[in-house]
Amino acid sequence: MTEFKKENDGSISIHQTDEENKKWHEEFYARQERKKKGFKESVKPQIMKILKDMKIDRVEIYYSGSGDDGSLEDATFYVGKNTINLTEKHIVDIGERKYWSHTDHTYKYTTDPMDLKDYIEEMAYDYLEAFHRGWEINEGQSGNIIFDVVKGTILHDYVSYVEHSEVEEI
């Protein structure tokens, strides 16, 4: 049975049996695999269809994360080799969707249409959550996510930062 214990310094420690710990990890990794599968089978085709219908060939998104914080820095939309500026015509209406409320810190549902840029950024965050959970933790990770409609692929070019420490005595 999981126990929570308040320590003398005011912190709370969690004590689990090995079996509880094993079960938690098995469930966690099973959820991650379901997220990956759902993204590949449902989200990716939806993204490609929306971009194709809007005659956009490619979207490149740069992101960076570390120290328990991360953000998308830039999203560039291409038709051929030319960048384009999005207009009020670039609206996505996918029906009911789940989104994270930053004010309530909970997931909510809406049917409101959204700007294409906001949609693509949300999908990039979903991609990172499914395939690179923890990209914003500690030293973090940065990279580019490229939605290539012509090839029908999502390319992720990234660098994971790892702190390395050594002590030498001569």
HELIX and SHEET records of a PDB file:
HELIX    1   1 ASP A   18  GLY A   38  1                                  21    
HELIX    2   2 PHE A   39  VAL A   43  3                                   5    
HELIX    3   3 LYS A   44  ASP A   53  1                                  10    
HELIX    4   4 LEU A  116  PHE A  131  1                                  16    
SHEET    1   A 2 GLU A   3  LYS A   6  0                                        
SHEET    2   A 2 ILE A  12  HIS A  15 -1                                        
SHEET    1   B 5 ASN A  82  ILE A  84  0                                        
SHEET    2   B 5 ASP A  69  VAL A  79 -1                                        
SHEET    3   B 5 ARG A  58  SER A  66 -1                                        
SHEET    4   B 5 GLN A 141  ASP A 148 -1                                        
SHEET    5   B 5 THR A 153  SER A 160 -1                                        
SHEET    1   C 2 ILE A  91  VAL A  92  0                                        
SHEET    2   C 2 MET A 114  ASP A 115 -1                                        
SHEET    1   D 2 ARG A  97  SER A 101  0                                        
SHEET    2   D 2 THR A 106  THR A 110 -1                                        
END                                                                             
